[in-house]
Amino acid sequence: MQDDGFRAMVAAGTVVVSGEIDLATAPRLRAALSEATDRRVPGLDDPLLVDLTAVGYLDSAAMAVLYAYTGQGLELVLVEGSVVERALDIGGLLDQVTVSRPRVPEGGRLHGPA
C-alpha cells in the first residue's frame, strides 16, 4: 500500500486529521469518526471534535463524510482563511457545525482549539 500522507489519530470524541481527504481517503475519515463516536463517554454532551488544521485539501467526498456527522455535535478546528475553511464554507457545512480556532502562541506553532 502506497503512503498517501493521510493520517487520522483518534481519541475519545476527538479526531486529528492530516494530509489530503479525497475520494480515496474519505472512507478512512469515516472510519475514524465512527471510532471516535464509539469512544465517547455516554451521557456527556461533549462535541465530536475534528481537528482539520493539518489538512491541505478536501473534496466533496470528505464533505459528505463530515455532513453525515453534523447531527452528532460536530465541532471543527480550522485555520482561519485556509483553503479547507473556504471549501467547507462554499459547501455550506460551516453553517451546520461549531467552528473553533487553534491557539497560536508567540512561536507560531498550532496547539489545539482556542
Protein Blocks (a to p, Z undefined) as FASTA:
>chain_A
ZZehiacdddehiacdedjddfklmmmmmmmmmmmmmmpcghiacdcdddfklpcbdcfk
lmmmmmmmmmnopacdddehiaklmmmmmnommmmpccddddddfkopaehjZZ
